[in-house]
Amino acid sequence: MLKLYDFFRSGAAYRTRIALNLKGLDYEQSAIHLTRDGGQQFSEEYAALNPQKLVPTLIDGETVLIQSMAIMEYLEDAYPEPSLLPDGARARARVRGLANIVACDIHPVNNLRVRLYLINEMGVSRDDQKTWIANWIHLGFEAYEALLGDAASGRFSHGDLPGMADACLIPQVANARLNEVDISAFPRILEIDAAAKEHPAFEAALPANQPDAE
């Protein structure tokens, strides 16, 4: 049995749940609340498991895995079917590029610890914080939307089956809505989000459907 340390509202944990669900893998969940008790990720026990003090962490037997993108790549190698990536080097590079628009360029500058630093250490107002969040989402989504215009796109980001890029995109769409960011200028992204709502792997991964949801 795989064990996933996650937090229902974490975008990185959310994308990992989607990937596990798309793979059809059973996993036990252990909640790490990122704000309760000063942040449970800072406990000695969890820090010994994941020195970054972030979620997710995935345990597979004796293997401890951190970082959602590395976890998804591991799942591809260890549990290759069904695949999160299409066939062919060019197609796989395209999907990884789309995924990393979210995972490397949008999400890191908008995650909890950055937002708390903006507020607590730099005195950024909550209104300015929202402007910050919207800026990075819009910049990333503009590129993602433009790349969806090529022939490789289908019902999802690459063809008609969901994969790694969609596992990254859908949590970011949810984060945009949570922060009241207007994403109406991105119709293809919204179409993919609508398709994901009909897929059980995405439904099961929803923050509201997690055992620790509040």
Summary of the structure (lengths in Angstrom):
residues: 214
radius of gyration: 16.8
end to end distance: 25.8
largest distance: 49.4
contacts: 671
relative contact order: 0.15
helix: 58%
strand: 9%
